[in-house]
Amino acid sequence: MGKESKIYNSLIRVLAFHVRRGNYAYTDILSNALNIDAIERALYDAVRDYHSLCARGLEKGAMEECCPSVEDVQWARKEVDELFEMYDAGPHMYIEFLRLTREIAIKAITESLKVCKGKEGGGSGSQAQ
């Protein structure tokens, strides 16, 4: 077996926040993209939109309490950069890169079921497994 994949918890929590809001656009792109530019744009847009909604206080009401921490957005940006560094390791990484971004999308959708559970009467918050 090969080296185990890095877990991108902060990026997953940011994407899960968007899914919880009903915005599947980013996870749909990650799940279906066949080119790196689409994936890159989706990931950076997801982090930027999270920052606009949460860190700047634009998300009001119940979802305001669901926002990942400001540290999560900083870590998510670093994780996106790390993800693209892996891809830059060579063209042989293309398939692995696509597989990994699909895995991140699936984990984000799963994680969205747990986001805010602590605020809604159960669970323990938004910690990715």
N, C-alpha and C positions, 0 to 999 in steps of 0.2 A: 504494500500500500504506500501511497505518497504522503507527503506532508499534510497534516490536517489544516483545513481552511481557518483563517483568522475570523473571529466573530466580530461583526461590525455593529455592536449594540447601540451606540449613539445614533448612527445612521438609521438603524432599524426603528428606534423609538421615534425619530423625526418622521420617517415615512408612515409609521403606525398612527401617529397623530393625524396626518392628512387622511388616511383611510377612515379613521374614527369620525372625522368631519364629513365623510361621504365623498371625498376626493380621491378617486382611484387612478387618476391620470398618471401619476408618477410610477406606481406599481405596474400599471398596464404597459407603460413604455418599457420598463425594465424586463417585464415578462415576455415581451414580443419583439424587442429591438434586435436588428441584425447588424446595425452599424454602431460603432463606438461613439460617434458624435451625438446620436440621439440619447444614448445612455448618459454621456457626460452632461448634456444640457438638462436632462431630467433630474439628475442627482443634484447639480448645483442649483437648479430652480427650486427643488424641494427644500433644500436648506435655506435658500434666500427667502422663500415664502414663509417658512416656519419662523424665521427671524422677524419678518414683517408682521406676522400675526401675533406672535407670542412675546418676543423680547421687547417689542415696542409697545406692547399693551393694546394692540388693536383687536385682539380676540376677547370678547366680553361674554359674560354669562357662564354657563356650565362648562363650556370648552376652555375658558380661561384657566380653570383649575386643572385641566388636562394637559396643559402645555408641558413639554419636557423642559428641563432646566436650561438656563443660558449656557451652562457648561456643556450640555449635550450638543448644542448647535456648534460650539467650538470644536468639540471632539468629532462631530459628524463631518465638519469640513476637513479635518485632518484625515479622517477615515476615507473620504472620497479621494483625497490626494494620494493616500497609500494604495487605494484600489487601482488608481491609474498608473502608479509607479510599478505595480505588479504587471499590468498590461504592457508597459514600456519595456519590460524585460525581454521581449521579443515576440515575433509573430506567432511562434508556437504556443503562446499563451492566449490566443484569441478565443478558442473554444472554452478554455477554463474560465476566462473572463466573463463570457456570456453565461456560462453555467452559474458562476458565482453571483452575478447580478440577478439572475432569476431566483436563486436561493434567497438572496436578501429580500426580494419582493415578497416571496412566500412567507418568510419569517415576519415581515412587517404586517402582512394581512393577519397572520396568526396573533401577533403581538397586539394588534388593534383591539382584539377581543378582551384584552386585559387592561388596556389603558383606561384610567379613571375608575376602575372597579372599586378601589378603596373609597372613592368619593361618592360612589353610587350604591354603597351598601354591601360590599364584599370584596374579597381579594386583597392584594397587598400593593397595589400601585402598578407602575409600568416597568418593572425590572425584566429585561429580556433574559431568557434562559439560554 
